[in-house]
Amino acid sequence: QVQLVESGGGLVQAGASLRLSCVFSGRTFSSYAMGWFRRGPGKEREFVAAISRSAERIDYIDSVKGRFTISRDNAKDTVYLEMNSLKPEDTDVYYCAAQFTYYQNNYYTKISDYTYWGQGTQVTVSS
């Protein structure tokens, strides 16, 4: 069974940076496309970033393009979300997600595309 454990969240001021990590276990990490989502109180979970197995295909929600970077280290079974120039509106619980795929360059942006989810890590950005 796949397990995902996020870390790296915290309380920072606007303009600061954070790097979230998500450690994958239970299966072969390199066989999974990975994604990051976020959801705050009273809000729906939304797509933030996705990366294919090969890391050659990446996508972001428009509001984080140029500020956030998703990456993966298949040797460490870990996916990262580097978040720069953080804004108060980035405050949310961030979740990583994993989906098995046979295809190196597939990535997914919909909640329903993913089978496995982590428990989330809180990011709070003060103004």
N, C-alpha and C positions, 0 to 999 in steps of 0.2 A: 504494500500500500504506500502510495506517495505521501510524504509529509513535507510541508513547507514551513519554514520558520523565518519570519522577518525580524530585522533589527535595524537600529540606526536612527530611529525617530527621536524627536526631542522638541524642546522649546528654544526657538531662536528669534532674533530680530529680523525685521524686513531687510533684504539685501544679503543675508547670510547664506551659507551653503550647508547642505547635509548630504550624506551618502547613505542610502538605504541598501541593505543586503538581504537576500533571501536564499537560505540554504535548503537545497533539495536533497531528499533521501528516499530510499525505498525502491527505486528503479534506476534505469540508466538515464542520467540527466541529459545527455546529448541527443536523446530521442524525443525530447520535448521542446515545443515552442513555449515561450514564457511571456508573461505580461504583467503589467502593474495597473492597478485600478485604485480609486479612492472613493470614499464616502464619508460625509460628515453627518451630524445629527439632522434628521429630517430631510435628508437628501438621498437621491438615488445613487447607487454605485455607478461610477463613470470610468470609462477607459482613459488611461493616461499614456501608456507606452507598451509596445510589443516588440519582440525580437524573435527571429526564426532560429531554428536549430543551428544553422551555419553562421548566424550573426550577420549575414549579408543583407538581410531584409529587416528593416526597422521602420516603425511608424510611431507617431505621437499625436496626441490631441493638439489642436492649434494653439491653445492657451499656454502650452509649455514648450513649444518649439523654440529652439535657440537658448533655452535655459536648462532643460533637463536632458540627460543622456542615459540611455539604457545600454547595458553591456552584459556580457556573460563570460564566465571562466569555466569552461567545461572540465578542466582539471580539478577545480575546486567545487564543482557542483553548485555553483552560486550565480545568481543573477543580481545585478546592481542597478540602482537608480540614483545617478548623480544629479542633485538638484541645486542649481545656482540661482542667484538673484531672486531669492524666495520672496513671495508676496503674502500678505495676510490672507488673501483668497485661496492660497495653497493649503491653508489649514484644513486637515482632514485625517482620517484613518486611511493608511495606505496598505493595500493588499497585493501580494503577488499571487499569480495563478499559473498553472501548468497544463498543457494539453499535449498528449502523445500525437505524433504525426510521422508518417512514413517519408515525408518530403522535406528535404533540407531547407527549402526556402519559403515554406508556409509560415505565416504568422496570423494572429487572430486578434480582432478588436472588439468582439462582442462578448458580454458576460456568458451567454449561452454556449459559446464555443469552448469554454474551459471546464474541465472535469475536477481539477484539484485547486484548492484555495488555502492560503495561510490564514492565520488568526488576525493579522493586521498589526501595524505599528503607528502610533499617533505622531503626527507632525503638527506643531503649533507655531505659527509665525505671528509675532506681535508687531504692531505698527510703531 
